Amino acid sequence: MRKTTDNPKVFSSEQHFQEIYTSSLENYPRSMSRVARLYKKLDRIFKEYICCIDEEMFRYAYECGYAAALQSRNAEDKHGQIEK
């Protein structure tokens, strides 16, 4: 991969880039309604997927912590360190 410093400077400033970029976006043909609708659906499904991963990671960490606490307590009970 080439370093960015090897590239010639195309834009005189960030403002110049933003002006060209904004103009390009304004003139860009609009997506068909079907593509836009499918993109929204994809976005919703992806966010749902990420939420499920977060929930599963939390569940796994919680269960591991709970199991470790029980194991520690059982080990202490066997060694007589905890009296009931």
C-alpha positions as CSV (number, residue, x, y, z in Angstrom):
1,M,0.0,0.0,0.0
2,R,1.3,3.4,-0.9
3,K,1.8,6.0,1.7
4,T,-0.5,9.0,1.4
5,T,2.5,11.3,1.3
6,D,3.5,9.8,-2.1
7,N,0.3,11.0,-3.7
8,P,0.2,14.3,-5.4
9,K,-1.9,16.9,-3.6
10,V,-5.1,17.1,-5.6
11,F,-7.1,19.4,-3.4
12,S,-5.7,22.7,-2.3
13,S,-7.5,22.5,1.0
14,E,-10.1,20.5,3.0
15,Q,-12.7,23.2,2.1
16,H,-11.9,22.7,-1.6
17,F,-12.4,19.0,-1.2
18,Q,-15.7,19.5,0.6
19,E,-17.0,21.8,-2.1
20,I,-16.3,19.3,-4.8
21,Y,-17.7,16.4,-2.7
22,T,-20.9,18.3,-1.9
23,S,-21.4,19.3,-5.5
24,S,-20.8,15.7,-6.6
25,L,-23.4,14.4,-4.1
26,E,-25.9,17.0,-5.3
27,N,-25.5,15.8,-8.9
28,Y,-25.3,12.1,-8.2
29,P,-28.4,10.3,-9.6
30,R,-30.8,9.1,-6.9
31,S,-31.0,5.4,-6.2
32,M,-34.0,3.6,-7.3
33,S,-36.6,3.3,-4.5
34,R,-36.1,-0.5,-4.4
35,V,-32.4,-0.1,-3.7
36,A,-33.1,2.4,-1.0
37,R,-35.7,0.2,0.6
38,L,-33.4,-2.8,0.5
39,Y,-30.6,-0.7,2.0
40,K,-32.9,0.3,4.9
41,K,-33.8,-3.3,5.5
42,L,-30.2,-4.4,5.4
43,D,-29.3,-1.6,7.9
44,R,-32.1,-2.7,10.3
45,I,-31.1,-6.3,10.1
46,F,-27.5,-5.5,10.6
47,K,-28.3,-3.4,13.7
48,E,-30.4,-6.2,15.1
49,Y,-27.5,-8.7,14.4
50,I,-25.1,-6.4,16.3
51,C,-27.5,-6.2,19.2
52,C,-27.8,-10.0,19.3
53,I,-24.1,-10.3,19.4
54,D,-23.8,-7.8,22.3
55,E,-26.5,-9.6,24.2
56,E,-24.9,-13.0,23.7
57,M,-21.5,-11.7,24.8
58,F,-23.0,-10.2,27.9
59,R,-24.8,-13.5,28.7
60,Y,-21.7,-15.5,28.2
61,A,-19.6,-13.2,30.4
62,Y,-22.2,-13.2,33.1
63,E,-22.6,-17.0,33.1
64,C,-18.8,-17.4,33.2
65,G,-18.6,-15.0,36.1
66,Y,-21.4,-16.7,38.0
67,A,-19.9,-20.2,37.4
68,A,-16.5,-18.9,38.6
69,A,-18.1,-17.5,41.8
70,L,-19.9,-20.7,42.5
71,Q,-16.7,-22.7,41.9
72,S,-14.8,-20.5,44.2
73,R,-17.4,-20.7,46.9
74,N,-17.6,-24.5,46.6
75,A,-13.8,-24.7,46.9
76,E,-13.9,-22.6,50.0
77,D,-16.7,-24.7,51.5
78,K,-14.6,-27.8,51.0
79,H,-11.6,-26.3,52.8
80,G,-13.8,-25.2,55.7
81,Q,-13.1,-21.6,55.2
82,I,-16.8,-20.7,55.1
83,E,-18.9,-21.7,58.1
84,K,-22.7,-22.1,57.7
